[in-house]
């Protein structure tokens, strides 16, 4: 019973944060602290093979305070520093790939984990290529999927409870669509 209540709280709280705070705080952070980053590759767009090769030079590093302070840095910063967490890998891909794409955030509850590790999420660049869905980020390229929600369901670990998703424009960081997954 307590777990269902905890999941309900997490679904609604994380949806509020994803829709109202994540993009806003990231845009503000970029404006205040990342203005000096201006350079992107001169040969974009890139295909996935070139992007994955670039990712091999990059390092995954967590956001400060264990992810409590989570922002989407500028793709220019990721290009220069070659380090970031899943949102930096995803936003960079969203800027260099040529196909229809967007920034996708997924949150889930994992009952097999302890304490705050039960609450988790991941960001990827979701794109549509050759009549199928794919996602790419710091986990590599995954797909193809016939349906968007098959792509979404491929992200959390098995046994986790999908809580919500948000799809945002990779340029403005504004949420285009978001939803809460309902229990069946």
C-alpha contacts under 8 A as a table, 3 or more apart, distances in Angstrom:
res1	aa1	res2	aa2	distance
1	X	4	X	5.32
1	X	5	X	6.50
2	X	5	X	5.12
2	X	6	X	6.09
3	X	6	X	4.93
3	X	7	X	6.10
4	X	7	X	5.10
4	X	8	X	6.15
5	X	8	X	5.02
5	X	9	X	6.23
6	X	9	X	5.16
6	X	10	X	6.14
7	X	10	X	5.03
7	X	11	X	6.01
7	X	109	X	6.63
7	X	163	X	7.43
8	X	11	X	5.18
8	X	12	X	6.41
9	X	12	X	5.43
9	X	13	X	5.95
10	X	13	X	5.13
10	X	14	X	5.67
10	X	109	X	7.92
10	X	119	X	7.71
10	X	163	X	7.44
11	X	14	X	5.50
11	X	15	X	6.04
11	X	107	X	7.94
11	X	163	X	4.96
11	X	164	X	6.12
11	X	180	X	6.53
12	X	15	X	5.10
12	X	16	X	6.16
12	X	180	X	7.62
13	X	16	X	5.18
13	X	17	X	6.23
14	X	17	X	5.01
14	X	18	X	5.92
14	X	107	X	7.34
14	X	164	X	7.54
15	X	18	X	5.05
15	X	19	X	6.00
15	X	164	X	6.33
15	X	165	X	7.51
15	X	166	X	7.83
15	X	178	X	7.69
15	X	179	X	7.50
15	X	180	X	7.18
16	X	19	X	5.28
16	X	20	X	5.70
16	X	21	X	7.40
17	X	20	X	5.41
17	X	21	X	4.90
17	X	22	X	6.02
18	X	21	X	6.02
18	X	22	X	5.12
18	X	23	X	7.42
18	X	166	X	6.80
19	X	22	X	6.69
19	X	23	X	7.39
19	X	166	X	7.24
19	X	175	X	6.10
19	X	178	X	7.41
20	X	23	X	7.12
20	X	24	X	6.86
21	X	24	X	5.18
21	X	25	X	5.72
22	X	25	X	5.48
22	X	26	X	6.04
22	X	70	X	7.51
22	X	71	X	6.61
22	X	72	X	7.86
23	X	26	X	5.05
23	X	27	X	6.05
23	X	71	X	7.85
23	X	72	X	7.61
23	X	173	X	5.14
23	X	174	X	5.98
23	X	175	X	7.63
24	X	27	X	5.26
24	X	28	X	6.24
24	X	173	X	7.91
25	X	28	X	5.06
25	X	29	X	5.98
25	X	71	X	6.78
26	X	29	X	5.03
26	X	30	X	6.09
26	X	71	X	4.81
26	X	72	X	5.28
26	X	73	X	6.72
27	X	30	X	5.14
27	X	31	X	6.22
27	X	173	X	7.52
28	X	31	X	5.12
28	X	32	X	6.16
29	X	32	X	5.20
29	X	33	X	5.70
29	X	34	X	7.06
29	X	71	X	7.48
29	X	73	X	7.80
30	X	33	X	5.50
30	X	34	X	4.66
30	X	35	X	6.47
30	X	73	X	6.42
30	X	74	X	6.52
31	X	34	X	6.14
31	X	35	X	5.90
32	X	35	X	6.88
33	X	36	X	8.00
34	X	37	X	5.83
34	X	73	X	7.67
34	X	74	X	7.12
34	X	77	X	7.30
35	X	38	X	7.28
37	X	74	X	7.54
37	X	76	X	5.40
37	X	77	X	5.35
37	X	80	X	7.68
38	X	76	X	5.66
38	X	77	X	7.75
39	X	76	X	5.49
39	X	79	X	7.72
39	X	80	X	7.58
40	X	75	X	7.60
40	X	76	X	5.43
40	X	79	X	6.52
41	X	44	X	6.09
41	X	79	X	7.80
43	X	46	X	7.32
44	X	96	X	5.64
44	X	97	X	7.63
45	X	96	X	4.94
45	X	97	X	5.41
45	X	98	X	5.31
46	X	50	X	6.08
46	X	51	X	6.39
46	X	96	X	5.49
46	X	97	X	5.27
46	X	98	X	6.75
47	X	50	X	5.66
47	X	51	X	6.45
47	X	97	X	6.07
47	X	98	X	7.25
48	X	51	X	4.95
48	X	52	X	6.00
48	X	97	X	7.19
48	X	141	X	7.83
49	X	52	X	5.19
49	X	53	X	6.19
50	X	53	X	5.06
50	X	54	X	6.26
51	X	54	X	5.06
51	X	55	X	6.19
51	X	93	X	7.22
52	X	55	X	4.91
52	X	56	X	6.51
52	X	140	X	6.95
52	X	141	X	7.87
53	X	56	X	5.33
53	X	57	X	7.31
54	X	57	X	5.47
54	X	58	X	6.92
55	X	58	X	4.97
55	X	59	X	7.85
55	X	89	X	7.91
55	X	138	X	7.37
56	X	59	X	7.88
57	X	82	X	6.92
58	X	82	X	4.54
58	X	83	X	5.37
59	X	82	X	6.32
59	X	83	X	4.64
59	X	84	X	6.68
60	X	83	X	5.67
60	X	84	X	5.22
60	X	85	X	5.14
60	X	86	X	7.47
60	X	138	X	7.29
61	X	83	X	6.31
61	X	84	X	5.06
61	X	85	X	5.22
62	X	66	X	6.57
62	X	67	X	6.55
62	X	84	X	6.83
62	X	85	X	5.37
63	X	66	X	6.03
63	X	67	X	4.72
63	X	68	X	7.55
63	X	69	X	6.49
63	X	70	X	5.92
63	X	71	X	7.80
63	X	84	X	7.59
63	X	85	X	6.62
64	X	67	X	5.72
64	X	68	X	6.94
64	X	69	X	5.82
64	X	70	X	7.46
65	X	68	X	5.48
65	X	69	X	6.33
66	X	69	X	7.65
67	X	70	X	5.27
71	X	87	X	7.74
72	X	87	X	5.62
72	X	88	X	6.09
72	X	91	X	7.39
73	X	77	X	6.71
73	X	78	X	7.35
73	X	87	X	7.71
73	X	88	X	6.04
74	X	77	X	5.30
74	X	78	X	6.75
74	X	88	X	7.49
74	X	91	X	7.62
74	X	92	X	7.90
75	X	78	X	5.07
75	X	79	X	6.13
75	X	88	X	6.66
75	X	91	X	5.99
75	X	92	X	4.63
75	X	95	X	7.23
76	X	79	X	5.02
76	X	80	X	6.28
76	X	92	X	7.79
77	X	80	X	5.23
77	X	81	X	5.96
77	X	82	X	7.81
78	X	81	X	5.27
78	X	82	X	5.04
78	X	83	X	5.88
78	X	84	X	6.57
78	X	88	X	6.23
78	X	89	X	7.53
78	X	92	X	6.95
79	X	82	X	5.47
79	X	92	X	7.50
83	X	88	X	7.79
84	X	87	X	7.46
84	X	88	X	5.28
84	X	89	X	6.78
85	X	88	X	5.57
85	X	89	X	6.55
85	X	138	X	7.65
86	X	89	X	5.17
86	X	90	X	6.05
86	X	122	X	6.53
86	X	123	X	5.50
86	X	124	X	6.86
86	X	137	X	6.47
86	X	138	X	5.79
87	X	90	X	5.02
87	X	91	X	5.97
87	X	122	X	7.72
87	X	123	X	5.27
87	X	124	X	6.91
88	X	91	X	5.22
88	X	92	X	6.07
89	X	92	X	5.40
89	X	93	X	6.35
89	X	124	X	7.51
89	X	137	X	5.19
89	X	138	X	5.76
90	X	93	X	5.20
90	X	94	X	6.17
90	X	103	X	6.58
90	X	123	X	6.24
90	X	124	X	4.62
90	X	125	X	4.69
90	X	136	X	6.91
90	X	137	X	5.02
90	X	138	X	7.52
91	X	94	X	4.92
91	X	95	X	6.44
91	X	103	X	6.45
91	X	124	X	7.76
91	X	125	X	6.72
91	X	170	X	6.43
92	X	95	X	5.24
92	X	96	X	6.48
93	X	96	X	5.28
93	X	97	X	5.88
93	X	125	X	6.12
93	X	136	X	7.29
93	X	137	X	7.14
94	X	97	X	6.00
94	X	101	X	6.24
94	X	102	X	6.13
94	X	103	X	6.59
94	X	125	X	5.59
94	X	170	X	6.06
95	X	170	X	7.10
95	X	171	X	7.91
97	X	101	X	7.81
99	X	127	X	6.41
99	X	128	X	6.34
99	X	129	X	6.30
100	X	127	X	5.65
100	X	128	X	5.64
100	X	129	X	7.58
101	X	125	X	6.69
101	X	126	X	5.56
101	X	127	X	4.10
101	X	128	X	6.45
102	X	125	X	5.78
102	X	126	X	5.60
102	X	127	X	6.57
102	X	167	X	6.60
102	X	168	X	6.07
102	X	169	X	5.67
102	X	170	X	5.66
103	X	123	X	7.10
103	X	124	X	6.11
103	X	125	X	4.90
103	X	126	X	6.38
103	X	167	X	5.81
103	X	168	X	5.20
103	X	169	X	6.35
103	X	170	X	5.59
104	X	123	X	5.56
104	X	124	X	5.38
104	X	125	X	6.03
104	X	126	X	6.28
104	X	165	X	7.15
104	X	166	X	5.86
104	X	167	X	4.71
104	X	168	X	6.45
105	X	121	X	7.09
105	X	122	X	5.83
105	X	123	X	4.48
105	X	124	X	6.71
105	X	165	X	5.47
105	X	166	X	5.25
105	X	167	X	6.56
106	X	121	X	5.31
106	X	122	X	5.46
106	X	123	X	6.46
106	X	152	X	7.36
106	X	155	X	7.62
106	X	156	X	7.92
106	X	162	X	7.77
106	X	163	X	7.65
106	X	164	X	5.95
106	X	165	X	4.50
106	X	166	X	6.77
107	X	119	X	7.52
107	X	120	X	5.71
107	X	121	X	4.04
107	X	122	X	6.65
107	X	156	X	7.99
107	X	162	X	6.48
107	X	163	X	5.52
107	X	164	X	5.45
107	X	165	X	6.38
108	X	119	X	6.19
108	X	120	X	5.45
108	X	121	X	5.92
108	X	156	X	6.65
108	X	160	X	6.30
108	X	161	X	5.43
108	X	162	X	4.49
108	X	163	X	4.83
108	X	164	X	7.06
109	X	118	X	5.33
109	X	119	X	4.89
109	X	120	X	6.28
109	X	160	X	5.59
109	X	161	X	5.06
109	X	162	X	6.60
109	X	163	X	6.78
110	X	113	X	5.85
110	X	117	X	7.73
110	X	118	X	4.64
110	X	119	X	6.50
110	X	120	X	7.45
110	X	157	X	7.87
110	X	159	X	6.90
110	X	160	X	4.36
110	X	161	X	6.27
111	X	114	X	7.71
111	X	118	X	5.95
111	X	159	X	7.66
111	X	160	X	6.61
111	X	161	X	7.96
112	X	118	X	7.25
112	X	159	X	7.90
113	X	117	X	5.68
113	X	118	X	4.96
114	X	117	X	5.62
114	X	118	X	5.92
115	X	118	X	5.96
116	X	119	X	5.80
117	X	120	X	6.67
121	X	156	X	7.69
122	X	155	X	7.49
123	X	137	X	7.58
124	X	135	X	6.08
124	X	136	X	5.75
124	X	137	X	5.17
125	X	135	X	5.46
125	X	136	X	5.36
125	X	137	X	6.32
126	X	133	X	7.05
126	X	134	X	5.77
126	X	135	X	4.32
126	X	136	X	6.63
127	X	133	X	5.82
127	X	134	X	5.45
127	X	135	X	6.13
128	X	131	X	6.58
128	X	132	X	5.59
128	X	133	X	4.67
128	X	134	X	6.36
129	X	132	X	5.47
129	X	133	X	6.41
129	X	134	X	7.40
131	X	146	X	7.75
132	X	144	X	5.80
132	X	145	X	5.64
132	X	146	X	5.29
132	X	147	X	7.42
133	X	143	X	6.64
133	X	144	X	5.50
133	X	145	X	4.90
133	X	146	X	6.23
133	X	147	X	6.72
133	X	148	X	6.30
133	X	151	X	6.79
134	X	141	X	7.11
134	X	142	X	5.81
134	X	143	X	4.63
134	X	144	X	5.17
134	X	145	X	6.36
134	X	151	X	6.91
135	X	141	X	5.77
135	X	142	X	5.38
135	X	143	X	6.59
135	X	151	X	7.31
136	X	139	X	7.05
136	X	140	X	5.44
136	X	141	X	4.26
136	X	142	X	6.24
137	X	140	X	5.37
137	X	141	X	6.70
143	X	151	X	7.34
145	X	148	X	7.01
145	X	150	X	6.07
145	X	151	X	5.83
146	X	150	X	7.17
147	X	150	X	5.29
147	X	151	X	6.74
148	X	151	X	5.17
148	X	152	X	6.46
149	X	152	X	4.74
149	X	153	X	6.04
150	X	153	X	5.14
150	X	154	X	6.29
151	X	154	X	5.23
151	X	155	X	7.14
152	X	155	X	5.83
153	X	156	X	6.55
153	X	162	X	7.72
154	X	157	X	7.82
156	X	160	X	6.30
156	X	162	X	7.22
157	X	160	X	5.73
162	X	181	X	6.22
163	X	180	X	5.83
163	X	181	X	5.31
163	X	182	X	7.82
164	X	178	X	7.35
164	X	179	X	5.53
164	X	180	X	4.25
164	X	181	X	5.54
165	X	178	X	5.51
165	X	179	X	5.58
165	X	180	X	6.68
166	X	175	X	6.57
166	X	176	X	7.61
166	X	177	X	5.91
166	X	178	X	4.13
166	X	179	X	6.61
167	X	175	X	5.79
167	X	176	X	5.65
167	X	177	X	5.34
167	X	178	X	6.09
168	X	172	X	8.00
168	X	173	X	5.51
168	X	174	X	5.33
168	X	175	X	4.18
168	X	176	X	5.16
168	X	177	X	7.10
169	X	172	X	5.66
169	X	173	X	5.05
169	X	174	X	5.59
169	X	175	X	6.48
169	X	176	X	6.53
170	X	173	X	5.34
170	X	174	X	7.93
175	X	178	X	7.07
